Amino acid sequence: MKMNHLEIEFKTMLTKEEHDRLLQLFADITPVSQTNYYIESDQQSIRHARMAFRVRTFNHREAELTLKIPQEVGALELNQNLTSEETENILQYNTFPAGEILDTLIQKGLPIQDLKVLGSLETIRYEKEDEIGLLALDESHYFGKTDFELEVEVENFEKGKENFLDFLKQHKIDYKPGKSKIARFSENL
C-alpha cells in the first residue's frame, strides 16, 4: 500500500481480446483481488468537491482508506492503512477513523455524518514495474458488468503520455479514453 503521493496516470479501456493479449506480459505475476467500496453522501458532496473517497481491500485481508484530491496535474492521493476493526466500522457503520483523511474532509467542510458506502467494484489486477512506469492490467466487475483497462502510473506527465501512447501502438491497441472506476461505478447506481 502506498503512502501519500501525487498520482499521474494514463489509462485506456480494453476489449477482452486486448486484455487477454496483454496478459501474456504479466505471465510471471500473481494477480491481486481488490475491492473498492465507494463512499459518498446523498448530496454527492465528495463528487461536487471533485474528489474520490474509497476503502480498498486487498485479497480480502488488508485494507486502506483513500481520498483523491485533484491537482493541476494528477491527483494528490492520501492513503491510510486500516485495521480490520476500522474497515468493519466503515463498511458496517459509516464510522471513519481519526487521521489525515478525516481531518482533510472536516477542513473542507464536507458532511462526515452524511457519508456512507454506496457499493463496491471488484478488480482482478496484474501489476508490474515497466520502463514506462507502473503498469496495471485490470478486469473489473460491478453491477453485473465487466470491463477491462490498462493503466500506467508515471512520474512525468509529458514523457509518460508519450511512452504510454507508444506502448499502445507497439501492442496494436487503439487508445480508448476511459472514465475512472468510481465514475463508471457511479453511472450505474
LINGIGI-V481157 format. One record per pair of residues at least 12 apart in sequence whose ideal C-beta (glycine too) atoms are under 10 Angstrom apart, sorted by the first residue. I is the first residue (numbers start at 1). J is the second residue. D is the distance in Angstrom with one decimal. If there is no record, write none. Layout:
BEGIN
i=(I I)
j=(J J)
d=(D D)
END
This chain:
BEGIN
i=(1 1 1 1 1 1 1 1 1 1 2 2 2 2 2 2 3 3 3 3 3 3 4 4 4 4 4 4 4 4 4 5 5 5 5 5 5 5 6 6 6 6 6 6 6 7 7 7 7 7 7 7 7 7 8 8 8 8 8 8 8 8 8 8 8 8 8 9 9 9 9 9 9 9 9 9 9 9 9 9 10 10 10 10 10 10 10 10 10 10 10 10 10 10 10 10 10 11 11 11 11 11 11 11 11 11 11 11 11 11 11 11 12 12 12 12 12 12 12 12 12 12 12 12 12 12 12 13 13 13 13 13 13 13 13 13 13 13 13 14 14 14 14 14 14 14 14 14 14 14 14 15 15 15 15 15 16 16 16 16 17 18 18 18 18 18 18 18 18 18 18 19 19 19 19 19 19 19 19 19 19 20 20 20 21 21 21 22 22 22 22 22 22 22 22 23 23 23 23 25 25 25 25 25 25 26 26 26 26 26 26 26 27 28 28 29 29 29 29 29 29 30 30 30 31 31 31 31 31 31 31 31 31 32 32 32 32 32 32 32 32 32 33 33 33 33 33 33 33 33 33 34 34 34 34 34 34 34 34 34 34 34 34 34 34 34 35 35 35 35 35 35 35 35 35 35 35 35 35 36 36 36 36 36 36 36 36 36 36 36 36 36 36 36 36 37 37 37 37 37 37 37 37 37 37 37 37 37 37 37 38 38 38 38 38 38 38 38 38 38 38 38 38 38 38 38 39 39 39 39 39 39 39 39 39 39 39 39 39 39 39 39 39 40 40 40 40 40 40 40 40 40 40 40 40 41 41 41 41 41 41 41 41 41 42 42 42 42 42 43 43 43 44 45 45 45 45 45 45 45 45 46 46 46 46 46 46 46 46 47 47 47 48 49 49 49 49 49 49 50 50 50 50 51 51 51 51 51 51 51 51 51 51 51 51 52 52 52 52 52 52 52 52 52 52 52 52 53 53 53 53 53 53 53 53 53 53 53 53 53 54 54 54 54 54 54 54 54 54 54 54 55 55 55 55 55 55 55 55 55 56 56 56 56 56 56 57 57 57 57 57 57 58 61 61 62 62 62 62 62 63 63 63 63 63 63 63 63 63 63 64 64 64 64 64 64 65 65 65 65 65 65 65 65 65 65 65 65 65 65 66 66 66 66 67 67 67 67 67 67 67 67 67 68 68 69 69 72 73 73 73 74 74 74 74 75 76 78 78 78 78 78 78 79 79 80 80 80 80 80 80 80 81 81 82 82 82 83 85 86 86 90 90 90 91 91 92 93 93 94 94 94 94 94 94 95 95 96 96 118 118 118 118 119 119 119 119 119 119 120 120 120 120 121 121 121 121 121 121 121 121 121 121 121 122 122 122 122 122 123 123 123 123 123 123 123 123 123 124 124 124 124 124 124 125 125 125 125 125 126 126 126 127 127 129 130 130 130 131 131 132 132 132 132 132 132 132 132 132 132 133 133 133 133 133 133 133 133 133 133 133 134 134 134 134 134 135 135 135 135 135 135 136 136 136 136 136 137 137 137 138 138 138 140 140 140 142 142 142 142 142 143 143 143 143 143 144 145 145 145 147 147 147 148 149 149 149 149 149 149 150 150 150 150 150 150 150 151 151 151 151 152 152 152)
j=(56 58 62 63 64 66 79 80 81 82 64 66 77 79 134 153 64 77 78 79 80 81 66 67 76 77 78 79 80 100 101 74 75 76 77 78 79 153 71 73 74 75 76 77 155 66 68 71 74 75 76 77 153 154 71 73 74 75 133 152 153 154 155 156 157 160 161 74 75 133 134 136 151 152 153 154 157 160 164 180 132 133 150 151 152 153 154 157 160 161 163 164 165 167 168 175 177 136 138 149 150 151 152 153 164 175 176 177 178 179 180 181 148 149 150 151 152 164 165 167 168 173 174 175 176 177 178 147 148 149 150 173 174 175 176 177 178 179 184 137 138 139 147 148 149 150 168 173 174 176 178 147 148 173 174 176 139 146 147 148 148 137 148 149 150 168 171 172 173 174 176 126 137 138 139 146 147 148 149 150 173 137 139 148 171 172 173 126 135 137 148 150 167 171 173 126 137 139 148 126 128 130 135 137 171 125 126 127 128 135 136 137 126 126 128 125 126 127 128 135 137 59 126 127 59 123 124 125 126 127 137 138 139 58 59 62 123 124 125 126 127 136 57 58 59 60 61 122 123 124 125 56 57 58 59 60 121 122 123 124 125 127 136 138 140 181 54 55 56 57 58 59 60 63 120 121 122 123 141 52 54 55 56 57 66 119 120 121 122 123 140 142 181 182 185 53 54 55 56 57 63 65 87 90 91 117 118 119 120 121 52 53 54 55 116 117 118 119 120 121 142 181 182 185 186 189 52 53 54 55 65 66 67 90 91 94 96 105 115 116 117 118 182 52 53 54 114 115 116 117 118 119 182 186 189 53 110 111 112 113 114 115 116 118 111 114 115 116 118 110 111 114 186 105 108 109 110 111 112 114 115 67 68 105 108 110 111 115 182 182 183 186 110 69 70 105 108 109 110 68 69 70 75 67 68 69 70 75 76 78 104 105 108 110 182 66 67 68 69 70 75 77 180 181 182 183 186 65 66 67 68 69 78 96 101 105 110 115 117 182 66 67 68 90 117 118 120 121 181 182 185 80 82 86 87 90 91 96 117 120 79 82 87 120 121 123 82 84 87 91 120 122 125 84 87 81 82 83 84 87 80 81 82 83 84 86 87 88 90 91 79 80 81 82 87 101 78 79 80 81 82 86 87 90 96 97 99 100 101 102 78 79 80 101 79 80 100 101 102 104 105 108 110 180 182 104 108 157 156 157 158 153 154 157 160 180 104 99 100 101 103 104 105 100 101 96 97 98 99 100 101 102 97 99 96 97 99 97 97 98 99 115 116 117 117 120 117 116 117 112 113 114 115 116 117 112 115 112 115 182 185 186 189 142 143 185 186 188 189 141 142 143 185 140 141 142 143 145 147 181 182 184 185 188 139 140 141 142 146 136 138 139 140 141 142 147 149 181 137 138 139 140 141 148 137 138 139 140 151 138 139 150 151 153 153 152 163 167 163 167 152 153 154 159 160 162 163 164 166 167 151 152 153 154 155 156 159 160 163 164 167 151 152 153 154 155 150 151 152 153 164 167 149 150 151 152 153 149 150 151 150 151 181 181 184 185 181 184 185 188 189 184 185 187 188 189 188 184 185 188 178 181 184 178 176 178 179 180 181 184 164 167 168 171 173 176 178 164 178 180 181 164 167 168)
d=(8.4 7.5 6.8 8.7 4.8 9.2 6.2 9.2 5.9 9.5 8.4 9.0 7.1 5.7 9.9 9.5 9.8 9.1 9.0 5.9 9.1 9.0 9.8 9.7 7.2 6.6 5.2 6.1 9.0 7.6 9.7 9.3 9.7 7.9 5.7 9.2 8.0 9.3 6.5 7.9 5.1 7.4 5.9 7.5 9.1 9.9 7.2 9.0 5.3 5.0 7.7 4.8 6.4 9.6 9.1 6.2 3.9 8.3 8.7 9.5 6.8 5.3 7.0 7.5 5.5 6.2 9.3 7.4 8.6 8.2 8.5 8.5 5.3 6.4 4.6 7.0 9.9 8.2 9.1 9.6 9.4 8.5 8.8 7.1 5.4 8.5 7.1 8.9 6.3 6.0 8.9 4.3 8.2 9.4 9.4 9.0 9.9 8.6 8.9 5.4 6.5 4.4 7.6 9.7 8.7 9.6 9.4 8.2 5.3 9.1 8.2 9.5 9.7 6.6 5.5 8.4 9.3 8.0 9.3 9.7 6.3 6.8 8.1 5.1 5.3 7.2 6.3 6.6 6.9 5.3 8.4 9.9 9.9 9.1 4.3 7.4 4.0 8.8 9.3 8.2 8.8 9.2 8.3 4.1 5.9 5.8 9.8 6.9 9.8 7.4 8.8 9.8 6.9 8.8 9.5 8.6 8.5 8.1 9.3 6.0 9.3 9.8 7.1 9.9 8.1 9.4 7.9 8.5 5.3 8.8 9.2 9.7 6.7 8.4 6.5 10.0 9.3 3.9 8.2 7.9 9.8 10.0 9.7 8.8 7.2 8.4 8.2 8.6 8.7 5.5 9.0 6.4 9.8 6.6 7.8 6.9 6.6 9.3 9.9 8.5 7.8 8.2 7.7 7.8 8.4 9.7 3.9 8.1 6.1 8.1 9.6 5.8 9.4 9.9 8.2 9.4 4.9 6.9 5.4 9.7 8.7 9.9 8.4 10.0 9.5 9.3 5.0 6.2 5.1 8.5 8.7 9.6 8.7 5.9 6.2 10.0 8.4 7.7 5.0 8.0 6.9 9.6 8.4 7.4 5.3 6.9 9.8 6.9 7.5 6.0 7.8 5.6 7.0 5.9 8.2 9.7 8.8 7.3 4.7 8.0 5.6 9.9 9.9 8.6 9.1 9.8 9.7 8.4 7.0 4.8 8.5 9.4 7.3 9.0 5.2 7.2 5.0 7.6 9.7 9.5 4.9 7.5 5.2 8.4 8.8 9.4 6.4 4.8 7.9 7.1 8.7 8.8 6.3 7.5 7.6 9.7 6.1 4.4 7.6 7.6 9.1 9.7 8.9 7.6 6.1 4.9 8.1 7.4 4.9 8.4 7.7 7.3 5.2 8.5 9.9 7.1 5.0 6.5 7.4 7.2 9.6 8.6 5.5 5.8 7.3 9.2 9.0 4.4 6.2 7.0 8.7 9.8 9.2 7.6 9.7 8.0 8.5 9.8 5.4 6.8 5.7 7.1 9.8 9.2 7.0 9.7 9.0 6.8 7.3 8.6 5.4 9.9 8.9 7.9 9.2 9.8 7.7 5.8 9.1 8.9 3.9 5.4 7.2 9.6 9.7 6.6 9.7 8.1 9.7 9.8 7.3 6.7 8.7 9.2 9.2 8.8 5.2 5.8 9.7 7.0 7.9 8.6 9.7 8.4 9.6 6.8 9.8 7.4 9.2 8.6 9.1 7.4 9.3 8.4 9.3 9.0 6.1 8.8 6.5 9.3 8.0 5.1 9.5 6.2 6.1 5.4 7.3 8.6 9.7 9.8 9.1 8.7 8.1 8.4 9.8 7.7 7.4 4.2 8.7 9.0 7.9 9.2 6.9 8.8 4.8 8.7 9.7 8.1 7.3 5.3 7.7 9.9 9.7 9.5 8.1 7.8 8.9 7.4 9.9 8.6 5.4 8.4 8.3 10.0 9.1 9.8 9.3 9.0 8.8 7.0 9.6 9.9 7.0 9.1 6.4 5.5 6.7 9.6 7.4 9.0 9.0 9.3 9.9 9.9 9.8 9.1 8.8 9.8 6.9 9.0 9.0 9.5 9.3 8.3 9.9 7.6 8.2 9.9 9.1 9.1 9.7 7.6 4.3 8.2 7.5 7.8 4.3 9.5 8.6 9.1 5.3 6.4 5.5 6.0 9.1 10.0 8.4 7.2 4.5 8.1 5.6 7.8 8.5 7.1 7.4 7.3 7.7 9.8 5.6 8.8 6.8 5.2 7.8 7.8 8.3 8.5 8.6 4.8 9.2 6.2 7.1 9.7 9.9 8.6 8.5 7.6 8.7 9.9 9.5 5.1 9.7 9.3 9.2 7.3 9.9 9.5 9.6 8.8 5.8 5.2 9.7 6.4 9.8 9.2 8.2 9.6 7.2 9.6 4.9 6.7 5.3 8.7 9.9 9.5 9.9 6.9 9.6 8.2 9.1 9.7 9.4 9.3 9.6 7.0 5.8 9.1 8.9 9.7 9.9 9.0 8.5 8.9 6.1 4.7 6.8 9.6 9.9 6.6 7.3 9.5 7.9 7.8 6.4 7.4 7.7 7.0 9.4 8.9 7.2 9.4 7.2 9.8 8.4 5.7 7.2 4.0 8.6 9.5 9.7 5.7 8.0 7.9 4.9 9.4 9.1 6.9 4.8 7.1 9.9 9.0 5.1 6.8 4.6 7.7 9.1 9.8 9.2 7.4 9.0 7.2 4.7 8.0 8.2 10.0 7.1 5.2 8.1 8.9 9.2 7.9 8.9 9.9 9.1 9.4 9.8 7.6 9.2 8.1 7.9 9.4 5.8 9.9 7.1 8.9 7.2 9.2 4.0 6.4 7.9 5.6 9.2 4.5 5.4 4.1 7.3 9.3 9.4 6.0 7.2 7.8 9.3 8.3 6.7 4.3 8.0 9.8 7.0 7.4 5.4 8.3 9.5 8.4 8.3 7.3 4.4 7.5 7.4 8.0 5.7 8.2 7.5 6.9 8.1 6.3 7.7 8.7 8.2 7.4 5.3 6.5 10.0 9.6 7.7 9.5 4.4 8.1 8.8 8.3 9.5 6.8 8.1 9.0 6.8 9.6 8.9 5.5 9.8 9.9 8.2 9.2 8.7 8.5 8.0 9.0 7.6 9.9 9.2 9.3 9.0 10.0 9.7 5.2 7.3 9.8)
END
